[in-house]
């Protein structure tokens, strides 16, 4: 929804941004540590390299250029001394420095893999755990959260074995962040509290502040008061420590929560303060999220041109640092802002970039990782074979004298065996050839099967992500409860995503007016889902922003926008492009009711004096919301006065058109009406279960014909 639903979706994006901001604060070193390190005079090459590594790590938070400079000095020096531990640590230090400077992701991955190869030759589990933590961070920043999770768990295992308490703070904190992003809030809280416990045990104030910040990000969706309290606690500690980057991060998080609590001016003022600090520090990697948040807030304040400027700044930095999910967020924000300015060509341009990026986000890194694992496996296999051959040769040389004693006898036996084998081979050679050909054919079939399964998984992952977006756009149960305490919404997609959708809005004044609909877009699956997102966005613009609340006018405006939008995108609109819809407008103070429909009727179940229910049917216009004829006819409204206890049913054609039963026939509208009349007196939450079960029993083993959407509202 342009205001209500997209606001909910971007609320989730705020959570991701808040977490990423907090997770970037990797080094807990104090500025005084740098002065102390600079005073050290190394006495050997190893001491000099260790000092350079320590200086690079200390500068991570304060100056990316200095961080890289010290790492570049350490790396060639470490390579010369032929020490796996020192060289591995220097490689990891170089990777860390480039991570926070940004822009060289391929080199960072290469350095970390070299570092891990070197460190695996040592017994230093702490160093190996740190290297795996850095590798996990790269996948984290790239949005590959499942891959990152595996490496974070591996890092935690090594660090626990090494009992490295300082690094365990980071390892547990990073795991909490990943689980929070993946939606496993119980595990997220568990690891975050472990990280905080170690921080308090060690008396590390900076890490305590970071944990408070991450706990605030954990609670931002569930309890904004608790979240704000944690962020203010983090802000207080960072002020005491004069931690500029930490202060800026806390201000950014606090501003987001002010915004969620409706304090928009205070939110924007606080965020500008955070941005000023980060721009002064030239903290490019950390400022991208702040730019995005500012773009979002300005967009919601209808300052669209300024909003687009901040979104594009964030998008540029996301591209520099290969932050895929931030790019997705920015593209969505720019698309919505341009649409609000009625610059539809620009909006569609960014919509295409947004959709293409979602389609590709899950495939590239997984394919690359699979190839690298395969190459590593082949290399290790060849090395193992060479070692085995060498061992066999040594054994043969040691036993050569003994073999010479039996040489003549062995030759005689060998000749006899060869003659026997030749005879056997002559009889079975053709059978062996046939078996070999069969094996090759089976191997080819298995290979093709694996390729098909892999492609199917990639497509399924993309569609599942689209489902998450579509679900976030649909009206929530909490919002439906504001319209009526007694309601149900039944949605059964034919595929993972649905061409059917429901939508609702209620005015916030003394005489509330509720508007809702059940709609059936052209097609089902992914094409229908994209059309449904267009419909939701346009309904928000028409009803919420333009405040049009007459049923017929809403459908007329919706049709115009769908035709115009599709003409911009493909140059023409076919007659089948559009949607069928049943749209309701209810004045809750007067019980005055309006209905307008496109091919979908509306039923009202009303009880008479003796308690029997009958159906009042309101007929739709026999045309879709879309291109139908060259001269478009306006939609017509039905109006009537509702009575207390009336039950309004809006639905798509998916339920009555379902094939099933003993003879494989359609369920039909007449049967659907009978089942509604049989249960109209029951609570609507029970009706939902009854209709869902009836649908599944009728469908049986038959394939679902179409998407199904049914809405029931009791007056």
C-alpha positions in Angstrom: 0.0 0.0 0.0 1.3 3.5 -0.8 0.9 4.7 2.8 -0.3 1.9 5.1 1.2 -1.3 3.5 4.4 0.1 2.0 5.0 1.7 5.4 4.8 -1.7 7.0 7.2 -3.2 4.4 9.7 -0.4 4.9 9.4 -0.8 8.7 10.9 -4.2 8.1 13.7 -2.7 6.0 14.4 -0.2 8.9 15.1 -3.3 11.0 17.7 -4.6 8.6 19.3 -1.2 8.3 19.5 -0.8 12.0 21.2 -4.1 12.4 23.7 -3.6 9.7 24.6 -0.2 11.2 25.3 -1.8 14.5 27.2 -4.8 13.1 29.7 -2.6 11.3 31.3 -1.5 14.5 33.8 -4.4 14.5 36.8 -3.0 16.4 36.5 -2.1 20.1 40.0 -0.5 20.3 40.3 2.9 22.1 42.0 5.9 20.4 44.6 5.8 23.2 45.6 2.3 22.0 46.9 3.9 18.8 49.2 6.2 20.8 50.4 3.3 22.8 51.2 1.2 19.7 53.0 4.1 18.0 55.4 4.3 21.0 56.6 0.6 20.6 60.0 0.1 19.0 60.1 -3.4 17.4 63.3 -5.5 17.9 62.7 -8.2 15.2 60.9 -8.7 11.9 58.0 -10.6 13.6 57.6 -7.9 16.2 57.4 -5.3 13.4 54.8 -7.3 11.5 52.7 -7.8 14.6 52.9 -4.1 15.3 51.7 -3.2 11.8 48.8 -5.7 12.1 47.8 -4.2 15.5 48.0 -0.6 14.1 45.9 -1.6 11.0 43.2 -3.1 13.3 43.3 -0.1 15.6 42.6 2.3 12.7 39.7 0.3 11.3 37.2 2.4 13.2 38.9 5.8 12.8 40.7 6.0 9.4 40.2 3.5 6.6 43.2 4.9 4.6 45.6 4.4 7.6 44.1 1.0 8.2 44.9 0.0 4.6 48.4 1.6 4.7 49.6 -0.4 7.7 48.1 -3.6 6.3 49.9 -3.1 3.0 53.2 -2.7 4.8 52.6 -5.8 6.9 51.7 -8.2 4.0 54.9 -8.3 1.9 57.0 -8.4 5.1 55.0 -11.4 6.4 55.3 -13.3 3.1 59.1 -13.2 3.3 59.6 -14.9 6.7 57.9 -18.3 5.8 55.6 -18.4 8.9 52.1 -19.7 8.2 50.6 -18.0 11.2 52.1 -14.6 10.6 51.4 -14.6 6.9 47.8 -15.8 7.5 47.2 -13.0 10.0 48.6 -10.5 7.6 46.4 -11.7 4.8 43.3 -11.5 7.0 44.4 -8.0 8.2 44.6 -6.8 4.6 41.1 -8.3 3.9 39.7 -6.5 7.0 41.3 -3.2 5.9 39.9 -3.4 2.3 36.4 -4.4 3.7 36.1 -1.1 5.6 37.6 1.0 2.8 35.3 -0.7 0.3 35.3 -1.3 -3.4 37.5 -4.4 -3.8 35.2 -7.3 -2.8 36.8 -9.8 -5.2 40.3 -9.2 -3.8 38.9 -9.4 -0.2 37.4 -12.9 -0.9 40.7 -14.0 -2.5 42.8 -12.7 0.5 40.5 -14.4 3.0 40.7 -17.8 1.3 44.5 -17.5 1.2 44.5 -16.6 4.9 42.3 -19.6 5.8 44.6 -21.9 3.8 47.6 -20.6 5.7 46.0 -20.6 9.1 44.7 -24.2 8.7 48.3 -25.3 8.6 48.8 -23.9 12.1 47.2 -24.9 15.5 46.0 -21.3 16.2 42.2 -21.7 16.4 41.7 -18.1 17.5 43.3 -16.8 14.4 41.3 -19.2 12.2 38.1 -18.3 14.0 38.7 -14.6 13.3 39.4 -15.3 9.6 36.2 -17.2 9.2 34.3 -14.4 10.9 35.7 -11.9 8.3 34.7 -14.3 5.5 31.2 -14.5 6.9 31.0 -10.7 7.0 31.6 -10.5 3.3 28.6 -12.8 2.6 26.6 -10.8 5.2 27.3 -7.5 3.4 26.4 -9.1 0.1 23.0 -10.3 1.4 23.9 -14.0 1.3 22.7 -14.6 4.8 22.5 -18.4 4.8 26.1 -18.7 3.5 27.2 -16.1 6.1 25.4 -18.1 8.9 27.4 -21.2 8.1 30.7 -19.4 8.3 29.7 -17.5 11.5 28.9 -20.8 13.1 32.3 -22.2 12.0 34.0 -19.1 13.4 32.2 -19.5 16.8 33.3 -23.2 17.0 37.0 -22.3 16.7 36.8 -19.3 19.0 35.0 -21.3 21.7 37.7 -24.0 21.4 40.4 -21.3 21.8 38.4 -19.6 24.6 39.0 -16.2 23.0 36.6 -14.1 25.1 37.1 -10.8 23.2 36.4 -12.3 19.8 33.4 -14.3 21.2 31.7 -11.0 21.8 31.8 -10.4 18.0 31.0 -14.0 17.0 27.8 -14.2 19.2 26.7 -10.7 18.2 27.1 -11.5 14.5 25.1 -14.7 14.9 22.3 -12.7 16.7 22.2 -10.3 13.7 22.0 -13.1 11.1 19.3 -15.0 13.0 17.3 -11.7 13.4 17.5 -11.1 9.7 16.4 -14.7 8.9 13.4 -14.3 11.3 14.6 -16.7 14.0 14.1 -14.2 16.9 14.5 -16.7 19.7 18.0 -17.7 18.6 18.8 -14.1 17.8 18.0 -13.0 21.4 19.9 -16.0 22.8 23.2 -15.1 21.0 22.8 -11.4 21.6 22.5 -11.9 25.4 25.5 -14.2 25.3 27.5 -11.4 23.6 26.3 -8.9 26.2 27.1 -11.2 29.1 30.7 -11.6 27.9 31.0 -7.8 27.4 29.9 -7.1 30.9 32.2 -9.8 32.3 35.2 -8.2 30.5 34.1 -4.7 31.4 34.3 -3.6 27.8 32.1 -0.5 27.6 32.3 -0.1 23.9 31.1 -3.7 23.2 28.4 -3.2 25.9 27.1 -0.2 24.0 27.2 -2.2 20.7 25.1 -5.0 22.3 22.6 -2.5 23.7 22.3 -1.1 20.2 21.8 -4.5 18.6 19.2 -5.4 21.3 17.4 -2.2 20.4 17.4 -3.3 16.7 16.1 -6.7 17.8 13.0 -5.1 19.6 12.3 -2.4 17.1 9.5 -4.3 15.5 7.9 -5.8 18.6 8.3 -3.1 21.3 9.4 0.4 20.2 9.6 1.7 23.7 12.0 -1.0 24.8 14.0 -0.6 21.6 14.3 3.2 22.1 15.5 2.6 25.7 18.3 0.2 24.6 19.4 2.7 21.9 19.5 5.6 24.4 21.6 3.4 26.8 24.0 2.8 23.9 24.1 6.5 23.0 24.9 7.4 26.6 27.9 5.1 26.8 29.2 6.2 23.4 29.0 9.8 24.5 31.0 9.0 27.6 33.6 7.3 25.4 33.5 10.2 22.8 33.0 7.5 20.2 32.0 9.6 17.1 31.1 6.7 14.8 29.1 5.0 17.6 27.3 8.3 18.4 26.3 8.7 14.8 25.1 5.1 14.6 23.0 5.5 17.7 21.5 8.8 16.4 20.6 7.0 13.2 18.8 4.2 15.1 17.1 6.6 17.5 15.8 8.7 14.6 14.2 5.6 13.0 12.4 4.8 16.2 11.2 8.4 16.6 9.8 8.1 13.1 8.0 4.8 13.9 6.5 6.5 17.0 5.1 9.3 14.8 7.6 12.0 15.8 8.6 12.8 12.2 10.2 16.3 12.7 12.3 15.0 15.6 13.3 11.9 13.6 14.5 14.0 10.6 16.4 16.4 12.9 18.2 13.6 14.7 19.0 11.8 11.4 20.5 15.0 9.9 22.8 15.2 13.0 23.9 11.6 12.4 24.6 12.2 8.7 26.6 15.4 9.5 28.9 13.3 11.8 29.4 10.6 9.3 30.0 13.0 6.4 32.6 14.8 8.6 34.3 11.5 9.3 34.0 10.4 5.6 32.5 7.1 6.8 31.2 6.1 3.4 30.3 2.5 4.1 28.4 3.4 7.3 26.6 6.5 5.8 24.7 4.6 3.1 22.0 3.4 5.5 21.6 6.9 6.9 21.0 8.2 3.4 18.4 5.5 2.8 16.6 6.3 6.1 16.5 10.0 5.2 15.2 9.3 1.7 12.4 7.2 3.2 11.4 9.8 5.8 11.4 12.6 3.2 9.3 10.4 0.9 6.7 10.0 3.6 6.7 13.7 4.1 6.0 14.0 0.4 9.3 15.8 -0.3 9.8 13.5 -3.2 12.6 15.3 -5.1 14.8 15.6 -2.0 13.9 12.0 -1.1 15.1 10.7 -4.5 18.4 12.6 -4.0 19.1 10.7 -0.7 18.0 7.4 -2.2 20.4 7.8 -5.1 23.3 8.6 -2.7 22.5 5.4 -0.8 22.2 3.4 -4.0 25.6 4.7 -5.3 27.3 3.6 -2.0 25.5 0.2 -2.1 26.9 -0.4 -5.6 30.4 0.6 -4.4 30.2 -1.9 -1.5 28.2 -4.6 -3.4 25.4 -4.4 -0.8 22.7 -6.2 -2.7 19.9 -5.9 -0.3 20.4 -2.2 0.2 20.3 -1.7 -3.6 17.0 -3.5 -3.6 15.7 -1.1 -0.8 16.9 2.0 -2.7 15.5 0.9 -6.0 12.1 0.3 -4.4 12.2 3.8 -2.7 13.1 5.6 -5.9 10.4 3.7 -7.8 7.7 4.8 -5.3 9.0 8.4 -5.1 8.9 8.8 -8.9 5.5 7.3 -9.0 4.3 9.8 -6.5 5.6 12.6 -8.7 3.6 11.0 -11.6 6.9 10.6 -13.5 5.8 7.1 -14.6 8.6 6.4 -17.1 11.3 7.0 -14.5 9.2 4.9 -12.0 8.9 2.0 -14.4 12.6 2.2 -15.2 13.6 1.7 -11.6 10.8 -0.9 -11.2 12.5 -3.0 -13.9 15.9 -2.7 -12.2 14.2 -3.7 -8.9 12.5 -6.8 -10.3 15.7 -7.9 -12.2 17.8 -7.5 -9.1 15.4 -9.7 -7.0 15.5 -12.4 -9.7 19.3 -12.6 -9.8 20.1 -12.0 -6.1 20.0 -15.6 -5.0 21.9 -17.3 -7.8 25.3 -15.7 -8.5 27.2 -16.2 -5.3 25.9 -19.7 -4.7 27.0 -20.8 -8.2 30.4 -19.2 -7.6 30.8 -20.9 -4.2 29.8 -24.3 -5.7 32.4 -24.0 -8.4 35.2 -23.0 -6.0 34.3 -26.0 -3.7 34.4 -28.3 -6.7 37.9 -27.0 -7.7 39.2 -27.3 -4.2 37.8 -30.9 -4.0 39.5 -31.8 -7.3 42.8 -30.3 -6.1 42.8 -32.1 -2.8 41.9 -35.3 -4.6 44.8 -35.1 -7.0 47.2 -34.3 -4.1 45.9 -37.4 -2.2 46.5 -39.5 -5.3 50.1 -38.3 -5.7 50.8 -39.1 -2.0 49.4 -42.6 -2.4 51.5 -43.3 -5.5 54.6 -42.1 -3.7 53.9 -44.4 -0.8 53.3 -47.4 -3.1 56.7 -46.7 -4.9 58.6 -46.7 -1.6 56.9 -49.9 -0.5 57.8 -51.5 -3.9 61.4 -50.4 -3.6 61.7 -51.9 -0.1 60.4 -55.3 -1.3 62.2 -55.5 -4.6 64.7 -58.2 -3.5 61.9 -60.4 -2.3 60.0 -60.0 -5.5 63.0 -61.1 -7.6 63.1 -64.4 -5.8 59.6 -65.2 -7.0 59.8 -63.6 -10.4 60.1 -66.7 -12.6 57.3 -68.5 -10.7 55.1 -65.4 -10.9 55.7 -65.2 -14.7 54.5 -68.7 -15.2 51.4 -68.1 -13.1 50.7 -64.9 -14.9 50.8 -66.5 -18.3 48.3 -69.1 -17.2 46.0 -66.4 -15.7 46.3 -64.3 -18.8 45.2 -67.2 -21.0 42.2 -67.8 -18.8 41.3 -64.1 -18.7 41.6 -63.9 -22.5 39.0 -66.7 -22.8 36.7 -65.2 -20.3 37.1 -61.8 -21.8 36.2 -63.1 -25.3 32.9 -64.5 -24.0 31.9 -61.4 -22.0 33.5 -58.5 -23.9 30.2 -57.5 -25.6 28.3 -57.6 -22.4 30.9 -55.3 -20.7 30.7 -52.8 -23.6 26.9 -52.8 -23.3 27.1 -52.3 -19.5 29.6 -49.5 -20.0 27.3 -47.7 -22.4 24.4 -48.1 -20.0 26.5 -46.6 -17.1 27.4 -43.6 -19.3 23.8 -43.1 -20.2 22.7 -43.3 -16.5 25.4 -40.9 -15.5 24.2 -38.4 -18.2 20.6 -38.8 -16.9 21.7 -38.2 -13.3 23.7 -35.1 -14.4 20.8 -33.6 -16.2 18.5 -34.4 -13.3 20.8 -32.5 -10.9 21.0 -29.5 -13.3 17.2 -29.4 -13.5 16.8 -29.7 -9.7 19.3 -26.9 -9.1 17.6 -24.6 -11.6 14.2 -25.4 -10.0 15.6 -24.5 -6.6 16.9 -21.2 -7.9 13.5 -20.3 -9.4 11.7 -21.5 -6.2 14.0 -19.3 -4.0 13.2 -16.2 -6.2 9.5 -16.9 -6.1 9.6 -17.5 -2.3 11.2 -14.0 -1.9 8.5 -12.5 -4.1 5.9 -14.2 -1.8 7.5 -12.4 1.2 7.2 -9.1 -0.5 3.6 -9.7 -1.6 2.6 -10.9 1.9 4.1 -7.7 3.4 1.9 -5.6 1.0 -1.4 -7.3 2.0 -3.5 -5.9 4.8 -2.6 -7.3 8.2 -4.9 -9.0 10.6 -4.4 -6.2 13.1 -5.7 -3.7 10.5 -8.7 -5.8 9.6 -9.7 -5.9 13.4 -9.9 -2.1 13.3 -12.6 -2.4 10.7 -14.6 -5.2 12.4 -14.0 -7.5 15.3 -15.9 -10.3 13.5 -14.3 -11.0 10.1 -12.3 -13.5 8.1 -10.0 -13.4 5.1 -9.4 -16.7 3.2 -6.6 -16.6 0.6 -5.4 -19.8 -1.1 -2.9 -19.2 -3.9 -2.8 -21.7 -6.7 1.0 -21.3 -6.8 3.4 -19.8 -4.2 2.4 -16.2 -5.1 -1.1 -15.2 -5.9 -3.0 -13.2 -8.6 -5.8 -12.8 -6.1 -5.4 -10.1 -3.4 -7.3 -8.4 -0.7 -6.9 -4.7 0.5 -8.5 -2.5 3.1 -8.4 1.0 4.4 -10.3 3.0 7.1 -10.4 6.7 7.5 -9.1 8.0 10.9 -11.8 10.5 12.0 -15.0 10.7 14.1 -17.1 9.2 11.4 -14.9 6.4 10.1 -15.4 5.0 6.6 -14.1 1.5 5.7 -13.1 0.6 2.2 -12.1 -3.0 1.2 -12.0 -5.3 -1.8 -11.4 -8.8 -3.0 -9.7 -8.8 -6.5 -8.7 -11.3 -9.1 -5.9 -10.2 -11.4 -5.2 -11.5 -14.9 -3.4 -14.9 -14.5 -2.0 -16.4 -11.4 1.5 -17.1 -10.1 4.3 -14.5 -10.7 2.4 -12.5 -13.5 -0.7 -12.2 -11.4 1.3 -11.3 -8.3 3.0 -8.4 -10.1 -0.4 -7.1 -11.3 -1.7 -7.4 -7.7 1.1 -5.2 -6.5 0.2 -2.6 -9.1 -3.4 -2.8 -7.9 -2.5 -2.3 -4.2 -0.3 0.7 -5.0 -3.0 2.3 -7.2 -5.7 1.7 -4.6 -3.6 3.5 -1.9 -3.0 6.4 -4.2 -6.7 6.7 -5.1 -8.3 6.2 -1.7 -5.6 7.0 0.9 -3.8 9.9 -0.8 -6.5 11.4 -3.1 -9.3 10.6 -0.6 -11.8 9.3 -3.2 -14.3 7.1 -1.3 -17.1 6.6 -3.8 -17.1 3.0 -5.0 -17.8 3.7 -8.7 -15.2 6.5 -8.9 -12.6 4.3 -7.3 -13.0 1.7 -10.0 -13.0 4.2 -12.8 -9.7 5.8 -11.5 -8.2 2.3 -10.9 -9.0 1.3 -14.5 -7.4 4.5 -15.9 -4.2 4.0 -13.9 -3.9 0.3 -14.9 -4.3 1.1 -18.6 -2.0 4.1 -18.5 0.7 2.2 -16.6 0.7 -0.8 -18.9 0.7 1.4 -22.0 3.8 3.1 -20.6 5.5 -0.3 -20.1 4.6 -2.3 -23.2 3.1 0.3 -25.6 -0.4 -1.3 -25.7 -2.9 -3.1 -23.4 -4.6 -6.3 -24.3 -8.3 -6.8 -23.4 -7.3 -9.6 -20.9 -4.9 -7.3 -19.0 -6.5 -6.1 -15.7 -8.5 -7.5 -12.9 -12.0 -8.5 -11.6 -13.0 -7.0 -8.3 -15.7 -6.6 -5.7 -15.2 -3.2 -3.8 -17.1 -2.1 -0.7 -17.5 1.2 1.1 -19.1 1.2 4.5 -19.9 4.4 6.6 -19.6 2.9 10.1 -21.6 5.7 11.7 -24.7 5.6 9.4 -24.3 2.0 8.1 -24.7 3.5 4.6 -23.1 1.0 2.1 -21.8 1.2 -1.4 -20.7 -1.5 -3.8 -19.1 -1.5 -7.2 -18.0 -4.6 -9.0 -16.1 -5.7 -12.1 -17.3 -9.2 -13.0 -17.4 -10.2 -9.3 -20.7 -10.1 -7.5 -21.3 -9.3 -3.8 -23.4 -11.3 -1.3 -25.0 -10.0 1.9 -26.4 -12.6 4.3 -29.4 -11.0 6.2 -31.4 -12.6 9.1 -35.2 -12.2 9.1 -37.5 -12.0 12.2 -37.5 -15.7 12.8 -33.7 -16.1 12.5 -33.5 -17.5 9.0 -30.8 -16.1 6.6 -31.2 -15.2 3.0 -28.8 -13.8 0.4 -29.0 -10.3 -1.1 -27.0 -10.4 -4.3 -25.5 -7.2 -5.8 -24.6 -7.6 -9.4 -21.3 -6.3 -11.0 -20.7 -4.6 -14.3 -19.9 -7.2 -16.8 -16.4 -5.9 -17.7 -13.0 -6.0 -16.0 -10.9 -3.2 -14.5 -8.8 -2.8 -17.6 -9.1 -2.4 -21.4 -12.4 -3.9 -22.5 -13.7 -1.9 -25.5 -12.4 1.2 -27.3 -15.1 3.3 -25.5 -14.9 2.6 -21.8 -18.2 2.6 -19.9 -18.2 4.0 -16.4 -18.7 1.6 -13.5 -22.0 1.8 -11.5 -22.5 1.8 -7.7 -25.2 -0.1 -5.7 -26.2 1.6 -2.4 -28.2 0.2 0.5 -28.7 0.6 4.2 -27.0 -2.1 6.3 -28.6 -3.7 9.3 -26.8 -4.9 12.5 -25.9 -8.6 12.0 -25.6 -8.4 8.2 -22.6 -10.4 6.9 -20.9 -9.2 3.7 -19.1 -11.7 1.5 -16.7 -10.5 -1.2 -14.9 -13.1 -3.3 -13.1 -14.1 -6.5 -14.2 -16.8 -8.9 -11.6 -19.3 -7.6 -13.9 -21.1 -5.1 -17.0 -21.7 -7.2 -14.9 -22.6 -10.3 -12.8 -25.3 -8.6 -13.1 -28.8 -10.1 -13.6 -31.8 -7.8 -16.1 -34.1 -6.2 -16.8 -37.6 -7.4 -17.4 -36.5 -11.0 -14.8 -33.8 -11.3 -17.3 -31.0 -11.8 -17.2 -27.3 -10.7 -18.2 -26.4 -7.2 -20.6 -23.7 -8.7 -21.9 -20.4 -7.2 -25.2 -22.1 -6.2 -23.4 -24.6 -4.0 -21.1 -21.9 -2.6 -24.2 -19.8 -1.7 -25.9 -22.8 0.1 -22.8 -23.5 2.2 -22.7 -19.8 3.2 -26.4 -19.8 4.2 -25.8 -22.9 6.3 -23.2 -21.3 8.4 -23.9 -17.5 8.3 -25.0 -17.5 12.0 -21.6 -18.8 13.2 -18.6 -16.7 14.2 -16.6 -15.7 11.1 -13.4 -17.2 12.4 -15.2 -20.6 12.5 -16.7 -19.9 9.0 -13.2 -19.5 7.6 -12.2 -23.0 8.8 -15.5 -24.5 7.4 -15.1 -23.0 4.0 -11.4 -23.9 3.8 -12.1 -27.5 4.7 -15.0 -27.6 2.3 -12.8 -26.4 -0.5 -10.1 -29.0 0.2 -12.6 -31.8 0.5 -14.2 -30.9 -2.8 -10.8 -30.5 -4.5 -9.5 -33.8 -3.3 -6.8 -35.1 -5.6 -7.6 -32.6 -8.4 -5.2 -29.8 -9.1 -6.3 -26.4 -7.8 -7.9 -24.5 -10.7 -7.2 -20.9 -9.7 -6.3 -18.6 -6.8 -9.0 -18.3 -4.1 -9.9 -15.2 -2.1 -13.0 -14.9 0.2 -13.6 -12.0 2.7 -16.4 -12.0 5.3 -17.3 -8.9 7.4 -20.0 -8.8 10.0 -21.8 -5.5 10.7 
